[in-house]
């Protein structure tokens, strides 16, 4: 997930101060760990502080801070993470939930996680996000959850959606500064889902379990017809999974979840005309993949 234009904290720090260049995030960092590291790193870079200054203000050693910001070594304890949040004025509550989820991802035991949390006094930061964020969450929770459940088991889908809204809370100023909050938010949700989804060897997300949940299968009682429908559905969903990301999303939202183009546009933050065009191109691609003998232009508008 790329992060850009995070506003500097109100202490007047200016980007571009001299100091040791921050290295990339380690490849060993898990998806959820990386998800909270990226906005934290972006806030640090936007602050104009050097690692030395961050060390002085937080009270933690430069080596520890550098290691944390790069996702190196052992998973960081909450105490040092919290110290950096305070200096960089990052919302504590969503970050704490993300930190805990990533700790579990890093195979930390619940006792270790609880011990870390208990060592830090409760912050006085607002425990609820801004009203605009709350409204956005209420509006998009259902379609986000439905989309996630196409690719994930229910509990994994719910976790992906919760993490999405926490990340948006962390990046809310950036979202508001973008040209469209809805268009800004969708890639955040999509990345949280795809990070958890099972992918085939060629890198495409698997939709096999979605194929078995189609309405067509639920109405078939004849075994031969059922197996034929299974084969047909698997072929269709395999072809869907290989669509480019925008086409895949429109097909899932429109044809699997039953949203009309206006509703899909509201979920993705895209013009209705773009949704209609993307849907049409996607169906052409699927028709060619499933029925190569047909004229690729024989797709209704």
Residue pairs with C-beta under 8 A, 6 or more apart in sequence:
1 34
1 35
1 38
1 167
1 187
1 188
1 191
2 38
3 38
3 39
3 41
3 42
3 171
3 174
4 42
4 174
5 46
5 174
5 177
6 39
6 42
6 43
6 45
6 46
6 171
6 173
6 174
7 46
7 173
7 174
7 177
8 14
8 15
8 46
8 47
8 48
9 43
9 47
9 88
9 89
10 89
11 47
11 89
13 46
13 47
13 48
13 49
14 48
15 45
15 46
15 47
15 48
16 48
17 48
17 49
17 50
18 50
19 49
19 50
19 51
19 52
19 53
20 50
20 51
20 66
22 41
22 44
22 45
22 51
22 66
22 69
22 70
23 66
23 70
24 70
25 34
25 37
25 38
25 41
25 70
25 71
26 70
26 71
26 72
28 71
28 72
29 37
29 71
30 102
30 105
30 106
31 105
31 195
31 196
32 98
32 101
32 102
32 105
32 163
32 195
33 71
33 75
33 102
33 105
33 106
34 71
35 98
35 102
35 163
35 167
35 191
35 192
35 195
36 95
36 98
36 99
36 102
36 167
36 170
37 69
37 71
39 90
39 167
39 170
39 171
40 69
40 84
40 85
40 88
40 90
40 95
41 69
43 88
43 89
43 90
44 54
44 69
44 84
44 88
47 88
49 57
49 87
49 88
51 62
51 65
51 66
51 69
52 62
54 65
54 84
54 87
54 88
55 61
55 62
55 65
57 87
58 65
58 80
58 83
58 84
58 86
58 87
59 83
60 80
60 83
60 84
64 80
65 80
65 84
66 72
67 73
67 76
68 76
68 80
68 81
68 84
69 84
75 102
75 103
75 106
75 108
77 116
78 96
78 99
78 113
78 116
78 117
78 119
78 120
79 116
79 119
79 120
81 95
81 99
82 92
82 96
82 120
82 123
84 90
85 91
85 92
85 95
86 92
86 123
90 170
91 125
91 126
91 129
91 169
91 170
92 123
92 125
93 123
93 125
93 126
93 127
93 128
93 169
94 129
94 165
94 166
94 167
94 169
94 170
95 166
95 170
96 117
97 162
97 163
97 166
98 163
98 166
98 167
98 170
100 113
100 117
101 159
101 163
103 112
103 113
103 116
104 110
104 113
128 134
129 137
129 165
129 169
129 172
130 169
130 172
132 172
132 176
133 165
133 168
133 169
133 172
136 168
136 181
136 185
137 165
140 182
140 185
140 267
141 161
141 165
143 253
143 257
143 259
143 263
143 267
144 161
144 164
144 189
144 267
145 157
145 158
145 161
146 257
147 189
147 193
147 249
147 252
147 253
147 257
147 267
148 156
148 157
148 158
148 160
148 161
148 189
148 192
148 193
149 157
150 207
150 210
150 252
150 256
150 257
151 157
151 193
151 194
151 196
151 197
151 205
151 206
151 207
151 210
152 160
152 193
152 196
152 197
156 196
157 193
159 196
160 189
160 192
160 193
160 195
160 196
161 189
161 192
163 192
164 185
164 188
164 189
164 192
167 188
167 192
168 175
168 185
168 188
171 188
174 184
175 181
175 184
175 185
178 184
180 269
181 269
182 266
182 267
182 268
182 269
183 268
183 269
183 270
184 269
185 269
186 249
186 267
186 268
186 269
190 245
190 249
194 205
197 205
197 206
198 205
198 206
199 205
199 206
200 206
200 241
202 242
204 241
204 242
205 241
205 248
206 241
207 237
207 238
207 240
207 241
208 234
208 237
210 237
210 256
211 230
211 233
211 234
211 236
211 237
212 230
212 233
214 229
214 233
216 229
216 233
217 226
217 229
217 230
217 233
220 226
220 229
235 290
236 286
236 290
239 285
239 286
239 289
239 290
240 248
240 251
240 252
240 286
241 248
242 289
243 251
243 282
243 285
243 286
246 278
247 278
247 279
247 281
247 282
247 285
248 282
249 268
250 264
250 268
250 275
250 278
250 279
250 282
251 279
251 282
251 283
251 286
253 259
253 263
253 264
253 267
253 268
254 260
254 261
254 264
254 275
254 279
259 267
261 272
261 275
261 276
261 279
262 272
264 270
264 275
265 271
265 272
265 274
265 275
268 275
280 299
280 301
283 299
284 296
284 297
284 299
287 294
287 296
287 298
287 299
288 294
288 296
